[in-house]
Amino acid sequence: MTTFQRIPTILAATIAVALTAVWLRAADEPQPPRADDDAISAKSPRKGVPLFDGRTFHGWEGDTKKTFRLEDGAIVGGSLKEPVPRNEFLCTTRGYANFVLRLECKLVGPGNAGIQVRSQRVPNHHEVSGYQADMSAGPGGGYWGCLYDESRRNRMLARADREVIQKALKPDDWNVYEIRCQGPRIRLSINGVQTVDYTETDDKIPPSGIIGLQIHGGQPSEAWYRNITIDELP
């Protein structure tokens, strides 16, 4: 074999060695986390899919004439000028089952509000039935970080520890609320601090439903919501 005849063989061997080295380095490098329940955390959040564009009510339905309005890139429910006549909900037009929902929210005034998940509209009524991540302006953090069953069992399903809430919550300011639903398990976090870890034991409870933003009927108050994103899970 002449020198020129050996060149292709030498070249092929060199390429093979180089490719093998690249493959070995790639195998040793850490792989990105899987997009499952534990890969999405408040400490290293994914961007998520926006549910609110900051400018319109596209993808949402509810009383947008009197109760809910758009202001400064946020959805605002209620008023500081007059009492809120009754509970009202602005809801997504589609349902969700397993997901991580993140949003920034703020409660202004002495009122109460919350975020509905895996919920349903009550037929011919203004109420919504289902899980609610609660918010209120009560002492010691009120019901922030608690899980309530709205218009169904009508009771608190899981309460947040008051000391935990007082450390995590920013009263009268924006707070990051995270709601993680997967299978029968629901976890709530405020500003990266978990407040509730609840597992549903009643298999008759629907495992999916709409998402809703509430302003509770009562004294003049406002609930503000912005930067609403969702990561759907398997």
N, C-alpha and C positions, 0 to 999 in steps of 0.2 A: 504493500500500500504506500503510495507516494505521500509526500507532505500535504499536498492539496487535497488528496483523498481523505486524510485524517482530520481536516478542519471541520467538516460538518459533524463528525462524531464528537470531537472535543467541544464544539459549541453546544450541542445537544446536552452533553453531560453537565456543562457549566450552568445552563438554564435550569436543568433538573435540580441541581444542588441549591440554586438561588430560590427556586419556588418552594423547596422543602423547608428552607430556613424561614421564609415568610410565613408558611403555614404553621410552623412550630411556634413562632412568636405570637401569632394570632390566637393559637390555642392556649397560650399561657396568660394572655391578657384577660382581665375581668370582663365578663359579659354584662350587657345592660340588663336591668331587672325586668322580669315579666310584668305585663300590665294586669296584675291580679290584685286581690284585696290588699295584700301587705306591701305591694310595690308602690302604692299611691299613698303618701303620707303628708301631713301638714308641714313636716320639716323639709321635705323635698317634693313639693307639689308639682304635678304636671299642669300645663296650661289649661287643659279642659276645653270643652266645646261651649261657646257662649249661648246662654238661653235668652239673654237680653242684649239688644244692640246698643242700648244707651240713648236711643233717639225715638223709638216707636214702640208700640205695644204688639208688634208682630210676634205671633206665636203664643199670645196670651189672650185671655178673655175674662171679662168682669165689668164692674161698674166704672167705666173710664170717663163718665160724664160728671159725676159728683164726688165719688169716693177716692178714686186713684187718679194721679196726674204724673206728668214727667217734669222733673226739675233738676238741673245741674247734673245730668247724666244718671239720674236715679229714678226709681219708682217710689212715689210717696203716697201713702194711704192715710186718710184722716185729715184733720184740720186743728189748728191751735185757736181758731176763732170761734168755734162752736162745738158742742158735744157731738160725738160720733153716734148716730142714731141706732146702729145695730152692727153686728159682726158682718164684715164684708171680706171677700176673697178674690184676688186676681190669680187666675189659674192657667197653667199651660194647656194648650189645645191637644196634647197627646200625653200618654202615660209612660211611666218608667218603672222598671222592676229592681234591678241591681245596679247600683251607681254610687259615686261619690259626688255629692252636691256641695259646692262652695259658693259663698256669697258674703258680701260685706253688708252689715245692717246696723241701724242706729234707731233708738227709740227716744223721741222728744216729748216731754210732758209726763204726766202721771199715769199713762195708759198701759195697755197690754197688747201684744201682737204675737206673731209666730209664723213658722214656715211649715206648711203641710207637705207630707210625702206619702206616697202610696195611698192616696185619698180618692174620694169620689164626691161629685156634686150630689147633694140631697135633692131628689126630683121635686120640681115646683117649689123650691125653697132657696133662700139666700145662703144657707149653711153648707159647709163641706164636712164630710165625715172621714176620719182617718187619723193617722199619726201626726202630731204637731211638735216640732222643736220650739219650745216656748220662749217668750221674751216678756219681761214686765219690769216696771220701774219701782218695784217694792224694795223694802230695806234689805240689806245684805245680798243684793243681787237679784232679789225677787225670784222669778221662775226661770231666769236665764239658764240655759243648759239642761233643763228638765224635759222629759218626754211625756206628753199628754195625749190622751185619746179623745179627740174632738168629736162631739155629736155621735158617739158610738157607745163606748163604755163610760164616757164622761168621768174619767178619773186619771190621776197621775200614774203613769206606768213605771216611771223611774225618776227619782229625784237626784239632783246634783248636790254634792257636798258643799255647804255654804262657804267653808274656808277656801275650797278650791275655786269657787266662782269669784269670791272677793279678790283673789289674787290674779285671776285671769281676765276678768271683765274690766272694760274701760267705760265707766258710766258716762252717759251723755255724749259718747263719741262713737266712731265706727269700730265695729268688732267683726272679726272673721268667724263666721259660723260654718262648720263643716258637718255634714250629715252623711254618714256612710251606711248604706243598706245593702246587705248581701245575704240571701237566704233568709232565715228567720231572725238574723242578728242586725240590730240597729245601734250605731254608735254616734254620739254627739261630741263635738269638740268646739271650744271657743278660744280663739287666738292660739291654736296649737295645743291646747290643754284639754284632754279628754274629760268629759263630765258625766257621761252615761254610757253604759254598755248593757244593752237590753236584748234578751232573746225571747221572741214570741213563742208561746207554747200552744196557742189556739190555732189549729190548722184550718179553721174556718175563716180566719182573717185574710182578706185578699193580699197576695204578695206583690201587687203592683198597683199603680194608679197615678193620678195627676200630681203635680207639684203646685202648691198654692202659697201666696203671700197674704197674710191676714192683718187687718186692723180690727181690734176688738171694740165693740160698742161701749160707750161710756164717756168719761170726761174728755175735754178737748186734748187731743194728742196726735202725734204723727209717727208713723213707722216708715223708715227709709231703707231702700234695698238697692244695691248696685253690684257691678262686677259679678254677675251670676253665671257660673259655669258648671258643667257636669261632665263627669267621666263615667261612661256606662261600663259595667263589669259583666263578665260571663255569668 
